[in-house]
Amino acid sequence: MNLRPFRIAVPDADIADLHARLDRTRWPDEINDADWGWGTSLPWLRDLAQYWRHGFDWRAQEARLNTLPQFIATIDGQDIHFVHLRATGPNPLPLLLTHGWPGSFIEFEAIAPLLTAGAPCFDLVIPSLPGYGFSGRPAAPGMSPHAIGALWARLMAGLGYTRYGAQGGDWGAAVTTSVALAAPDAVIGIHQNMIIRMIPAPESPSPAERAYLAEIAHWADAEGAYGHIQATRPQTLGYALTDSPVGLAGWISEKFRVWSDCNGDPLNCFTRDQLLTNIAIYWFTANITSSLRLYKERLRASPALAPGQRVATPFGYAAFPKEIFRPPREFAERVYDVRRWTEMPRGGHFAAMEQPDLLAGEIKAFFQELR
């Protein structure tokens, strides 16, 4: 594994180009819709774009992010960006943290100090998914969540870790399960705050499972259009999102509203700087199109789990009330060895950003039991 240090360094010309594009934004009209039922609110997005142009300081965010120890690992020609944080407490356990879409490695910025300090504590490896952030774009099809799990296992082995845990939500949840399948002797436990449908629908579902499957069907009809287009025509969508910063901000920020426990306004959960730092990473890397391809890769790939297959690695789950999907425990137990299942009092899809203290406590409790 080829390994080298990395620092973020966006050229001045790219920042100037962003400002020029923001100045030239051509805005649509809007039907007055305070609850975002037709899509991202025009007044809200205008306010965010105004702040992006005149109040947001990318150089300050870049300098802060560059205080994190960052690296690029090249594995079989694929460049993987990752943060590697050493614990300040005693006897740390290595822990692999994986983000999802439309997030980035900054999802874990607030939770990282909580996990590296005290006891128990962790050495953290926080990679950017292939085609996301400062990782390289896959040069050919085939980089499914299952393939990424195998890649992560090689990354951890290349760093010298032979015994570690893994945690994730969204795509990070699918990848976390796949790491356990790829390296069952190395991964002592997996913890997730989302369960992606790697599990086939049961032939004889319980009442709670029937309600859950109906909920998924309703959600797919009401909210799933983004996923369908990203899974079928990511390239077509990518032209618009790569060319327009406001289009990109509108596409991403809607998910931070709908999927979080924000009571109707993303700014109840996240600061403008948090939202825009995440969006700006997609913008400056021009990686939005390659990030969307993961949806199509999942459709193209063979199922990660064969019929009747179980994941033997101990499993912990934090069930946040505003998560997109909330499966009942018996659904997960059909596949996972569930050792800990906690109903959380608040929080949504972006748990590490929304409720870092609560999620850190759950992660520590789960892995403490395994240690």
Residue pairs with C-beta under 8 A, 6 or more apart in sequence:
1 73
1 74
1 75
1 154
1 155
1 158
2 73
2 74
3 71
3 72
3 73
3 74
3 158
4 71
4 72
5 69
5 70
5 71
5 72
6 70
6 71
6 72
6 81
6 134
7 66
7 70
8 62
8 65
8 66
8 70
8 134
9 62
10 58
10 62
10 284
14 284
15 58
15 59
18 245
18 280
18 283
18 284
19 53
21 244
21 245
22 49
22 52
22 53
22 245
22 246
23 53
25 49
25 244
25 245
25 246
27 42
27 46
27 246
28 42
29 42
30 38
30 41
30 42
31 38
33 41
34 41
35 264
36 44
36 254
36 257
36 258
36 264
39 250
39 254
40 250
40 251
40 253
40 254
40 257
44 253
44 265
45 246
45 249
45 250
45 253
48 249
48 253
48 272
48 275
48 276
49 245
49 246
49 249
51 272
51 276
52 245
52 249
52 276
52 279
52 280
55 272
56 272
56 273
56 276
56 280
58 280
58 284
61 273
61 277
61 280
65 106
65 277
68 83
68 85
68 109
69 83
69 84
69 85
70 81
70 82
70 83
70 84
70 134
71 81
71 82
71 83
71 84
72 79
72 80
72 81
72 82
72 134
73 79
73 80
73 82
73 155
73 158
74 80
75 151
75 154
75 155
75 158
77 139
78 130
78 135
78 136
78 138
78 143
78 151
79 135
79 136
80 127
80 128
80 130
80 135
80 136
80 151
80 155
81 105
81 127
81 128
81 133
81 134
81 135
82 105
82 125
82 126
82 127
82 128
82 155
83 105
83 108
83 112
83 124
83 125
83 126
83 127
84 123
84 124
84 125
84 126
84 159
85 112
85 116
85 123
85 124
85 126
86 92
86 116
86 123
87 116
87 117
87 121
87 122
87 123
87 124
88 116
88 117
88 121
89 116
89 117
89 118
89 119
89 120
89 121
90 119
90 121
91 119
91 120
91 121
92 116
92 120
92 121
92 122
92 123
93 120
93 121
93 122
93 123
93 163
93 164
93 165
93 188
93 367
93 371
94 122
94 123
94 125
94 156
94 159
94 161
94 163
94 164
94 165
95 115
95 122
95 123
95 124
95 125
95 164
95 165
95 166
95 167
95 363
95 367
96 125
96 127
96 152
96 156
96 164
96 165
96 166
96 167
96 176
96 179
97 108
97 124
97 125
97 126
97 166
97 167
97 168
97 172
97 352
98 127
98 129
98 152
98 166
98 167
98 168
98 171
98 172
98 175
98 176
99 105
99 107
99 108
99 126
99 128
99 129
99 132
99 168
99 169
99 170
99 171
99 172
100 129
100 168
100 169
100 170
100 171
100 172
100 173
100 194
101 132
101 170
101 171
101 291
101 292
101 294
101 295
102 251
102 252
102 255
102 256
102 278
102 282
102 291
103 170
103 278
103 350
103 353
104 128
104 132
104 133
104 278
104 281
104 282
105 126
105 127
105 128
105 133
106 274
106 277
106 278
106 281
107 278
107 350
107 352
107 353
108 124
108 126
108 352
109 353
110 352
110 353
110 356
111 352
111 356
111 359
111 360
112 124
112 126
114 356
114 357
114 360
115 121
115 122
115 124
115 360
115 363
115 364
116 122
116 123
116 124
118 364
120 364
120 367
120 368
120 371
122 165
122 363
122 367
125 155
125 156
125 159
125 161
125 164
127 135
127 152
127 155
128 134
128 135
129 135
129 148
129 171
129 172
129 175
129 291
129 294
130 136
130 137
130 138
130 143
130 148
130 151
130 290
131 137
131 138
131 143
131 287
131 290
131 291
131 293
131 294
132 287
132 290
132 291
133 281
133 282
133 285
133 287
134 281
134 285
135 287
137 287
137 290
138 290
138 293
141 297
141 300
142 297
143 151
143 293
143 294
143 297
144 294
144 297
144 298
144 300
144 301
145 171
145 174
145 175
145 178
145 196
145 294
145 297
145 298
145 301
145 304
146 174
146 178
146 181
146 301
146 302
146 304
147 178
147 297
147 301
148 175
148 178
149 174
149 175
149 176
149 177
149 178
149 179
149 180
149 181
149 182
149 304
150 178
150 182
152 166
152 175
152 178
152 179
152 182
153 179
153 182
153 183
153 186
156 164
156 179
156 183
156 186
157 183
157 186
161 186
162 186
163 186
163 188
164 186
164 187
164 188
165 187
165 188
165 189
165 190
165 191
165 367
165 370
166 176
166 179
166 180
166 187
166 189
166 190
166 191
167 176
167 190
167 191
167 192
167 193
167 363
168 174
168 175
168 176
168 192
168 193
168 194
169 192
169 193
169 194
169 349
169 350
169 351
169 352
170 194
170 196
170 349
171 196
171 294
172 192
172 194
173 192
173 193
173 194
173 195
173 196
174 196
174 198
174 298
174 304
176 190
176 191
176 192
177 190
177 192
177 196
177 198
177 304
177 311
178 304
179 187
179 190
180 187
180 190
180 311
180 312
180 313
181 304
181 305
181 311
184 312
184 313
187 313
188 313
188 314
188 367
188 370
188 371
189 313
189 314
189 315
189 316
189 339
189 366
189 367
189 370
190 311
190 313
190 314
190 315
190 316
191 315
191 316
191 317
191 318
191 340
191 362
191 363
191 366
191 367
192 315
192 316
192 317
192 318
193 317
193 318
193 319
193 320
193 323
193 351
193 352
193 359
194 323
194 324
194 325
194 349
195 317
195 325
195 327
195 331
195 332
196 325
197 216
197 325
198 303
198 304
198 305
198 335
199 305
199 331
199 332
199 334
199 335
200 303
200 305
200 307
201 213
202 209
202 331
202 334
205 213
206 328
206 330
208 328
208 330
208 331
209 327
209 328
209 330
209 331
211 328
212 325
212 326
212 327
212 328
212 331
215 325
215 326
216 325
219 324
219 325
220 227
223 258
223 324
226 251
226 255
227 295
229 236
229 237
230 237
230 292
230 295
230 296
231 295
231 296
231 298
231 299
232 296
232 299
234 289
234 292
234 293
234 295
234 296
235 289
237 289
237 292
238 288
238 289
238 292
239 289
240 247
241 247
241 248
241 251
241 288
241 289
242 248
242 286
242 288
242 289
245 279
245 283
248 279
248 282
248 283
248 288
249 276
249 279
252 275
252 278
252 279
252 282
253 266
253 275
253 279
255 349
256 262
256 266
256 269
256 270
256 275
256 350
257 264
257 265
257 266
259 322
259 323
259 324
259 348
259 349
259 350
260 266
260 269
260 270
260 322
260 348
260 349
260 350
260 354
261 269
261 320
261 321
261 322
261 346
261 347
261 348
261 354
262 268
262 269
262 270
262 348
266 275
269 348
269 350
269 353
269 354
270 350
270 353
270 354
274 353
281 287
282 288
282 291
305 311
305 335
309 335
310 335
310 336
310 337
311 335
311 336
311 337
312 337
313 337
314 337
314 339
314 370
315 332
315 336
315 337
315 338
315 339
316 338
316 339
316 340
316 341
316 342
316 362
316 363
316 366
317 332
317 338
317 340
317 341
317 342
318 342
318 344
318 351
318 358
318 359
318 362
319 326
319 341
319 342
319 343
319 344
320 344
320 346
320 347
320 348
320 349
320 351
320 354
320 355
321 343
321 344
321 345
321 346
321 347
321 348
322 346
322 347
322 348
322 349
323 348
323 349
323 351
324 349
329 338
329 341
332 338
332 341
339 366
339 369
339 370
340 362
340 365
340 366
340 369
342 362
344 351
344 355
344 358
344 362
345 358
346 355
346 358
347 354
347 355
347 358
347 359
348 354
351 358
351 359
352 359
